[in-house]
Amino acid sequence: MSANPVTLPALPHWDQTPDDLPGAIRTVKAALRARIAASGRTVEEIFAVVEDHIRAEVEQIAAERRNGEPIWPVVDYADIAAGTVSPEQVAQLRRRGCLVVRGHFEREQALTWDREIVEYVDGNNFFADYRGPGDDFFGSVGSKPEIYPIYWSPAQMQARQSARMARVQSFLNHQWTHTSDGVQWFDPDRDSLYPDRIRRRPPGTDSGGLGAHLDPGTLDLWMTRANQQAFAPLFDGNVEQYDPWQAANRTVGKQYPGSTMCSAFRTFQGWTALSDMEHDQGVLHTVPIAGAMAYLMLRPLLPDVPEDDMCGVTVNQVFPVSEKWHPLLMDALTGIPDVRAGDSVWWHCDMIHSVAPVTDQKGWGNVIYIPAAPWCPRNEEYAVQVREAFLSGSSPSDFPDEHYERTWANRFSPDDLNHTGRRGLGLD
């Protein structure tokens, strides 16, 4: 459908969390419905367009799964480095919105980093000082955490600023339309060093996993001006033109402040494996449909959802995806294939993901969380806070105030930053 010439009503917006959340939800839902109606279409009509597309994708995923065919795209790091990833592989990545990079790092390098992280936390008496989970994402095995609130180990920083990481991040960033209407929304060849934690899940673990959710925001996705512009095709009567790979307006708006916010714009979330992991041992699952966000954004506007409810989305919690409101999407949840130490795993920033439960886990499940977060106004602003946290050994501001590393003498030094690391922190 071409752009509609009708003047559409303006949408109310809140740059900060509204004081009256139920009232704001009712107001924005009414305004979104009115805007869709002014385009000459109905909510039910545009949702049906999205639902038909999603259903076709879900049915194909289910059929491929039944036939034992791989769902997750897999690319060799060597092909990324050589520029020989095939057009078919790129098309599959863009369709599925997720990727495993085989041999991203040499296996021995990954295993060495794993050992060095153990030496780093043990040598600084972390477990003696550990005060318990700092947020709801922490799990524990016995008296030790499953996700460590550690950010500045030499191993993590070496991985973040490595040339191999930069090549993969650039490849992933280039899947997005990063320049439009004369605006470069981000630099695909320069990443910010978004610091995140590590996970070490030992053999024998019983874990309840993590329910299906996504992380690009909460109510701000409907209520801030930047997000309303980013998702405009869904509400302007041009739903067929919605493109999950369009970066316009995403790099200037922020999430509402909260305990689960991400101050940076990430094209992909990701982690690098420090151990071998089998596909049935409590691993990451996604709904591998790049455009599923359209379904999630429109679903609360249907008449079966209470007027002050966004299908369970609220502030200070992740965006939930459930059988109650999104059963069609849940049918497509698909786990990663087996991975080996040195492989990396990536998923589109809007992608629904979960972690499967496991009983008596076989082998370790160890990862460093490193996303693709290209240089842009939003990430440049957050880099100021990241630099301050790095220099003082503090926990980054997106995470709980725990600051275990402030007194650790052997954390990564500013003198060890290379050019990529300095650029990622805004120092060059």
C-alpha positions as CSV (number, residue, x, y, z in Angstrom):
1,M,0.0,0.0,0.0
2,S,1.3,3.5,-0.8
3,A,1.6,6.2,1.7
4,N,-1.9,7.5,2.6
5,P,-2.4,11.3,1.8
6,V,-4.9,11.7,4.6
7,T,-3.6,13.9,7.5
8,L,-3.4,11.5,10.4
9,P,-4.1,12.6,14.0
10,A,-1.1,13.3,16.2
11,L,-0.3,10.8,18.9
12,P,0.2,11.7,22.6
13,H,3.6,10.9,23.9
14,W,5.5,10.8,27.2
15,D,9.3,11.1,27.3
16,Q,9.3,9.8,30.8
17,T,7.2,7.2,32.6
18,P,3.7,8.6,33.0
19,D,2.5,9.2,36.5
20,D,-0.9,7.6,35.7
21,L,0.1,4.5,33.8
22,P,-3.4,3.0,33.4
23,G,-4.7,6.3,32.2
24,A,-1.8,6.8,29.8
25,I,-2.3,3.3,28.4
26,R,-6.0,4.0,27.7
27,T,-5.2,7.3,26.1
28,V,-2.5,6.0,23.8
29,K,-4.5,3.0,22.7
30,A,-7.5,5.2,21.8
31,A,-5.2,7.5,19.9
32,L,-3.5,4.6,18.0
33,R,-6.9,3.2,17.0
34,A,-8.0,6.6,15.8
35,R,-4.9,7.1,13.7
36,I,-5.3,3.7,12.1
37,A,-9.0,4.5,11.4
38,A,-8.0,7.8,9.8
39,S,-5.8,5.9,7.4
40,G,-8.9,4.1,6.1
41,R,-8.3,0.8,7.7
42,T,-9.2,-1.0,10.9
43,V,-7.1,-2.5,13.6
44,E,-8.6,-5.9,12.8
45,E,-7.7,-5.5,9.1
46,I,-4.0,-4.5,9.6
47,F,-3.6,-7.1,12.4
48,A,-5.0,-9.8,10.0
49,V,-2.3,-8.8,7.5
50,V,0.4,-9.3,10.1
51,E,-1.1,-12.5,11.5
52,D,-1.3,-14.1,8.1
53,H,2.4,-13.4,7.5
54,I,3.4,-14.7,10.9
55,R,1.2,-17.8,10.6
56,A,2.9,-18.7,7.3
57,E,6.3,-18.3,9.0
58,V,5.3,-20.4,12.0
59,E,3.9,-23.2,9.9
60,Q,7.2,-23.3,7.8
61,I,9.3,-23.4,11.0
62,A,7.2,-26.2,12.4
63,A,7.4,-28.2,9.2
64,E,11.2,-27.8,9.0
65,R,11.5,-28.8,12.6
66,R,9.4,-32.0,12.0
67,N,11.7,-32.8,9.1
68,G,14.8,-32.4,11.2
69,E,15.9,-29.4,9.1
70,P,18.0,-26.7,10.7
71,I,16.1,-23.5,11.7
72,W,18.9,-21.3,12.9
73,P,21.2,-20.0,10.2
74,V,24.9,-20.9,10.7
75,V,27.8,-19.1,9.1
76,D,31.5,-19.7,9.5
77,Y,33.6,-16.9,10.8
78,A,36.1,-17.5,8.0
79,D,33.4,-16.6,5.5
80,I,32.5,-13.4,7.3
81,A,36.2,-12.4,7.4
82,A,36.7,-13.2,3.7
83,G,33.4,-11.6,2.6
84,T,32.2,-14.9,1.2
85,V,29.0,-15.3,3.0
86,S,26.5,-16.4,0.3
87,P,23.4,-14.3,-0.7
88,E,21.3,-17.3,0.4
89,Q,22.9,-17.3,3.9
90,V,22.3,-13.5,4.2
91,A,18.7,-14.0,3.1
92,Q,18.1,-16.6,5.7
93,L,19.7,-14.5,8.4
94,R,17.4,-11.6,7.5
95,R,14.4,-13.8,7.5
96,R,15.1,-15.6,10.7
97,G,16.8,-12.7,12.5
98,C,19.3,-14.9,14.3
99,L,22.6,-16.5,13.6
100,V,25.3,-18.9,15.0
101,V,28.9,-17.9,14.0
102,R,31.1,-21.0,13.9
103,G,34.7,-20.6,15.0
104,H,34.2,-16.9,15.8
105,F,37.2,-17.4,18.1
106,E,39.7,-20.2,18.2
107,R,38.5,-22.9,20.6
108,E,41.7,-22.7,22.7
109,Q,41.3,-18.9,23.0
110,A,37.7,-19.3,24.4
111,L,38.8,-22.1,26.8
112,T,41.7,-19.9,28.0
113,W,39.3,-17.0,28.6
114,D,37.1,-19.3,30.6
115,R,40.0,-20.4,32.9
116,E,41.1,-16.8,33.3
117,I,37.7,-15.7,34.4
118,V,37.7,-18.3,37.1
119,E,41.2,-17.2,38.2
120,Y,40.0,-13.6,38.2
121,V,36.9,-14.1,40.4
122,D,38.6,-16.6,42.7
123,G,41.7,-14.5,43.1
124,N,39.7,-11.6,44.3
125,N,37.6,-13.6,46.8
126,F,34.4,-12.9,44.9
127,F,32.4,-15.7,46.5
128,A,33.3,-14.6,50.0
129,D,32.0,-11.1,49.2
130,Y,29.0,-12.0,47.1
131,R,25.9,-10.5,48.5
132,G,23.3,-12.3,46.5
133,P,21.4,-11.5,43.3
134,G,21.3,-7.8,42.4
135,D,18.3,-8.2,40.1
136,D,15.7,-10.7,38.9
137,F,17.9,-12.1,36.2
138,F,20.3,-13.7,38.6
139,G,20.1,-17.4,39.3
140,S,22.2,-19.4,41.8
141,V,23.6,-22.9,42.0
142,G,24.2,-23.7,45.7
143,S,25.8,-20.6,47.1
144,K,27.3,-19.4,43.9
145,P,25.7,-17.2,41.2
146,E,24.9,-18.5,37.7
147,I,25.3,-15.0,36.2
148,Y,28.3,-13.2,37.6
149,P,28.1,-9.4,38.1
150,I,31.5,-9.0,36.6
151,Y,32.3,-6.6,33.7
152,W,35.9,-5.6,33.6
153,S,37.9,-8.8,33.5
154,P,40.8,-9.0,31.0
155,A,39.0,-11.8,29.2
156,Q,35.8,-9.9,28.7
157,M,37.6,-6.8,27.5
158,Q,39.9,-8.7,25.2
159,A,36.9,-10.3,23.5
160,R,35.0,-7.0,23.2
161,Q,37.9,-5.1,21.6
162,S,39.2,-7.9,19.4
163,A,39.3,-7.5,15.6
164,R,37.4,-10.8,15.2
165,M,34.5,-9.4,17.3
166,A,34.6,-6.1,15.3
167,R,34.3,-8.0,12.0
168,V,31.3,-9.9,13.1
169,Q,29.6,-6.9,14.6
170,S,30.1,-4.9,11.4
171,F,28.7,-7.8,9.3
172,L,25.6,-7.9,11.5
173,N,25.2,-4.1,11.6
174,H,25.3,-4.0,7.8
175,Q,22.1,-6.1,7.7
176,W,20.2,-2.9,8.9
177,T,19.2,0.1,6.8
178,H,21.4,2.5,8.7
179,T,21.0,5.5,6.4
180,S,17.7,6.9,5.2
181,D,16.3,10.3,4.2
182,G,19.8,11.7,4.3
183,V,20.4,10.7,7.9
184,Q,23.0,8.2,9.0
185,W,21.4,6.6,12.0
186,F,24.5,4.7,13.1
187,D,28.0,3.8,12.0
188,P,27.9,0.1,11.1
189,D,31.7,-0.2,11.3
190,R,32.2,1.2,14.7
191,D,30.7,-0.4,17.8
192,S,30.4,0.9,21.3
193,L,31.8,-1.4,24.0
194,Y,28.5,-2.2,25.7
195,P,29.6,-4.0,28.9
196,D,27.5,-6.9,30.2
197,R,28.0,-9.8,32.5
198,I,29.2,-13.5,32.2
199,R,27.4,-16.7,32.9
200,R,28.9,-19.9,34.3
201,R,26.4,-22.7,34.8
202,P,28.1,-25.8,36.1
203,P,27.4,-29.5,35.3
204,G,24.6,-30.9,37.4
205,T,22.6,-27.7,37.5
206,D,18.9,-27.8,37.8
207,S,17.6,-24.5,36.3
208,G,14.0,-23.3,35.7
209,G,15.2,-21.3,32.7
210,L,13.8,-17.9,31.7
211,G,10.4,-17.3,30.2
212,A,9.8,-15.9,26.7
213,H,10.4,-12.1,26.5
214,L,12.1,-9.4,24.6
215,D,14.3,-6.5,25.6
216,P,13.9,-3.4,23.3
217,G,11.7,-1.5,25.7
218,T,8.4,-1.6,27.6
219,L,5.6,0.9,27.4
220,D,8.0,3.4,25.8
221,L,7.6,1.4,22.6
222,W,4.1,2.8,22.2
223,M,4.5,6.1,24.2
224,T,7.7,7.9,23.2
225,R,7.9,10.1,20.1
226,A,11.0,8.3,18.7
227,N,9.4,4.8,19.0
228,Q,6.1,6.0,17.5
229,Q,8.1,7.2,14.5
230,A,10.2,4.0,14.4
231,F,7.0,1.9,14.3
232,A,4.9,4.3,12.3
233,P,4.0,2.0,9.4
234,L,2.1,-0.2,11.9
235,F,-0.2,2.7,12.8
236,D,-0.3,4.8,9.6
237,G,-2.2,2.3,7.5
238,N,1.0,1.1,5.8
239,V,1.6,-2.1,7.7
240,E,2.9,-3.8,4.6
241,Q,5.9,-1.4,4.6
242,Y,7.0,-2.2,8.1
243,D,10.7,-3.2,8.0
244,P,12.3,-4.7,11.1
245,W,15.7,-3.9,9.7
246,Q,15.1,-0.1,9.4
247,A,17.1,1.8,12.0
248,A,15.3,5.2,11.5
249,N,14.5,6.9,14.9
250,R,15.7,3.9,16.9
251,T,19.1,5.4,17.7
252,V,17.8,8.7,19.2
253,G,15.0,7.6,21.6
254,K,15.6,6.0,25.0
255,Q,13.8,3.4,27.1
256,Y,12.0,4.4,30.1
257,P,14.3,4.2,33.2
258,G,13.9,1.0,35.1
259,S,15.8,-2.0,36.5
260,T,15.6,-3.9,33.1
261,M,16.4,-1.0,30.8
262,C,19.1,-0.9,28.1
263,S,20.5,2.6,27.5
264,A,22.2,1.5,24.3
265,F,20.7,0.7,20.9
266,R,21.7,-2.9,19.9
267,T,21.2,-4.2,16.4
268,F,21.7,-7.7,17.8
269,Q,22.0,-9.2,21.2
270,G,24.6,-11.9,21.6
271,W,27.0,-14.1,23.5
272,T,30.2,-15.9,22.9
273,A,30.5,-19.5,24.1
274,L,33.3,-20.3,26.5
275,S,32.3,-24.0,26.8
276,D,30.7,-26.6,24.6
277,M,26.9,-26.7,24.9
278,E,24.5,-29.3,23.6
279,H,21.1,-28.1,22.2
280,D,19.1,-29.9,24.8
281,Q,20.9,-28.6,27.9
282,G,19.0,-25.5,28.9
283,V,19.9,-23.3,26.0
284,L,18.7,-20.2,24.3
285,H,15.5,-20.4,22.3
286,T,14.0,-17.7,20.0
287,V,11.0,-17.1,17.9
288,P,13.0,-16.9,14.6
289,I,10.8,-14.5,12.8
290,A,12.4,-11.1,12.2
291,G,9.1,-9.3,11.8
292,A,7.2,-10.7,14.8
293,M,7.4,-7.3,16.5
294,A,4.6,-6.1,14.3
295,Y,2.3,-8.7,15.9
296,L,3.4,-7.8,19.4
297,M,2.9,-4.0,18.9
298,L,-0.6,-4.4,17.4
299,R,-2.0,-7.2,19.6
300,P,-2.9,-4.9,22.6
301,L,-5.2,-2.9,20.3
302,L,-7.6,-5.8,19.7
303,P,-10.9,-5.7,21.6
304,D,-10.2,-8.7,23.8
305,V,-7.5,-6.9,25.7
306,P,-8.5,-4.7,28.7
307,E,-8.3,-1.0,27.9
308,D,-5.6,-0.4,30.6
309,D,-3.5,-3.4,29.6
310,M,-0.8,-3.9,27.0
311,C,-0.8,-7.7,27.1
312,G,1.1,-7.6,30.4
313,V,3.8,-5.1,29.3
314,T,4.6,-2.6,32.0
315,V,7.6,-0.7,33.3
316,N,10.4,-2.2,35.4
317,Q,9.9,-5.6,33.9
318,V,10.9,-7.2,30.6
319,F,8.4,-7.3,27.8
320,P,6.6,-10.7,28.4
321,V,5.4,-13.0,25.6
322,S,2.8,-15.6,26.7
323,E,0.4,-18.3,25.7
324,K,-2.4,-16.1,26.9
325,W,-1.9,-13.3,24.4
326,H,0.6,-14.7,21.8
327,P,-0.1,-18.4,21.3
328,L,0.7,-18.3,17.6
329,L,4.2,-17.0,18.3
330,M,4.9,-19.4,21.1
331,D,4.5,-22.3,18.6
332,A,7.7,-21.1,16.8
333,L,10.1,-21.1,19.8
334,T,13.2,-22.9,18.6
335,G,16.5,-23.6,20.4
336,I,20.0,-23.1,19.1
337,P,22.0,-26.0,17.6
338,D,24.9,-27.5,19.5
339,V,27.7,-24.9,20.0
340,R,31.3,-25.2,20.8
341,A,33.7,-23.0,22.7
342,G,34.5,-20.1,20.5
343,D,31.2,-20.0,18.6
344,S,29.0,-17.0,19.0
345,V,25.2,-16.7,19.0
346,W,23.2,-13.6,17.9
347,W,19.6,-12.5,17.7
348,H,17.8,-9.4,16.4
349,C,17.2,-6.8,19.2
350,D,13.4,-7.2,18.8
351,M,13.5,-10.9,18.9
352,I,11.5,-13.0,21.4
353,H,13.8,-15.3,23.3
354,S,13.8,-17.6,26.3
355,V,16.1,-20.0,28.1
356,A,14.9,-23.6,28.4
357,P,14.8,-25.3,31.8
358,V,17.3,-28.1,32.4
359,T,17.7,-30.9,35.0
360,D,21.1,-32.2,35.9
361,Q,22.9,-30.3,33.1
362,K,25.5,-32.2,31.3
363,G,28.7,-30.1,30.9
364,W,29.3,-26.4,31.5
365,G,27.2,-23.6,30.1
366,N,29.6,-20.6,30.1
367,V,29.2,-17.4,28.0
368,I,30.4,-13.8,27.7
369,Y,27.5,-11.5,26.8
370,I,28.6,-9.2,24.0
371,P,26.0,-7.5,21.7
372,A,26.4,-5.5,18.5
373,A,25.8,-1.9,19.6
374,P,26.9,0.4,16.8
375,W,28.1,4.0,17.3
376,C,25.1,6.4,17.3
377,P,23.8,9.3,19.3
378,R,22.2,7.1,21.9
379,N,25.3,4.9,22.3
380,E,27.7,7.8,22.3
381,E,25.8,9.3,25.2
382,Y,25.9,6.0,27.2
383,A,29.6,5.6,26.4
384,V,30.3,8.5,28.8
385,Q,28.8,6.5,31.7
386,V,30.6,3.3,30.5
387,R,34.0,5.1,30.5
388,E,33.4,6.3,34.1
389,A,32.5,2.8,35.2
390,F,35.4,1.2,33.4
391,L,38.0,3.6,34.9
392,S,36.6,3.1,38.5
393,G,35.8,-0.6,38.1
394,S,32.1,0.1,38.9
395,S,29.1,-1.8,37.7
396,P,27.7,0.0,34.6
397,S,24.6,2.2,35.1
398,D,22.3,-0.2,33.3
399,F,22.9,-2.8,36.0
400,P,22.5,-3.1,39.8
401,D,24.8,-1.0,42.0
402,E,27.1,-3.8,43.1
403,H,30.6,-2.6,42.2
404,Y,32.6,-5.7,43.2
405,E,35.5,-4.9,40.9
406,R,36.4,-1.4,42.3
407,T,39.2,-2.8,44.5
408,W,40.4,-5.5,42.1
409,A,43.9,-4.6,41.0
410,N,44.1,-7.0,38.1
411,R,41.0,-5.8,36.2
412,F,41.6,-4.7,32.6
413,S,43.7,-1.6,32.5
414,P,43.2,1.5,30.3
415,D,46.7,1.0,29.1
416,D,45.6,-2.3,27.5
417,L,43.0,-0.7,25.3
418,N,43.6,-1.0,21.6
419,H,42.3,1.4,18.9
420,T,39.0,-0.6,18.7
421,G,38.6,-0.4,22.5
422,R,39.3,3.3,22.6
423,R,36.9,4.1,19.8
424,G,34.2,1.9,21.5
425,L,34.6,4.0,24.7
426,G,34.6,7.3,22.8
427,L,38.3,8.0,23.6
428,D,39.4,8.2,19.9
